[in-house]
Amino acid sequence: FPGGRAPPAPEEEEEEPASEEEEGKVDMDALDVFGIEDVTNVGEKTPLFCNFGFEDWGMMSLRFEIHLLTHAFRRDANDPDRSGIPVEHMAFYYSRYFRKTLNHKYYGVETSDELLKLIRDTIFVTRATKVIESRVPDE
């Protein structure tokens, strides 16, 4: 090279990473979680649970376990008069089915009624008989 120096490299246009991130970013707050077909890809190959903290996993586990408990109890009882678990017996059946105790204080509440209010999008308590039933079908 004349003069002992290499010619300057041609200038390349740098892409702005901030704008690229904004375009590919999924707005998790605007998602309708009940309308999602694939929880592992809600857009841009982003899973619904990508930002879950331990509290979110704990609440998801509680919802799933109570959902399973209500359906398992109904199948095991196989009695039309026993459509669900009475609220006051929930802790007993929870420990019976899952072999662990249900600690209300872990979720920041004192009673079973308060705990069930936290997951009212998954289960409901009937007014007449005060039994727990799932909002989600078993199949």
C-alpha positions, 0 to 999 in steps of 0.5 A: 500500500502506498504510504504504508497504510491500508485504505480506510474500510468502506463505512457500513451503515449500522442498524439501530438495535433499539428500533429492531427490538421495538419492532420484534417485541411482543406487548405482553400486557395487551395479550388475551391469554385465553385466546392464545393458541400456542403458549410457547409462541405468542409472537416473534417466537416468544413464549408466554411465560418468558417473564414469569417470576417465582410468584407467577409459577406458584400461582400457575401451579396452584391453579393447575392443582386445584383444577386437577383436584376438582376433576379427579374428585368428581371422577373418583366420587362418581356420585351425582350428589357430589359435584365438587369438593366442599370448601371446608374440605379442600385442604384435606383432599388437597393433601390426600391427592397431592401428598403435601399440605396446602399452606394458605400463608404461602399465598398471603391469605388466611383462609381457603375462601381467600385463596380461592378468590385468588384463582377465581378465573380457574375455579368457582364456588357454588352459592347453594352448596358451597362446593368448588368446581372448575371453570375449565372443562376436563377434556 
